[in-house]
């Protein structure tokens, strides 16, 4: 199920923002990172956009299809 693919990617963020596949996106703002849901042999076409705050809290900002222009959909 695709919902399981997304849930597993979100759950992987419990290990912190620097997990394999997480990409810093300073072009989108300080502390912004993306993680593609296609991981560990699973297929998917979405990014999880997260914000990492100073106290290492991770906030999921958006779940966006990977064909979307991220700069148009991530708050500044």
Secondary structure, 3 states (H helix, E strand, C coil): CHHHHHHHHHHHHHHCCCCCCEEECCCCCCCEEEEECCCCCCCCCEEEEEEECCCCCEEEEEEEECCCCHHHCCCC
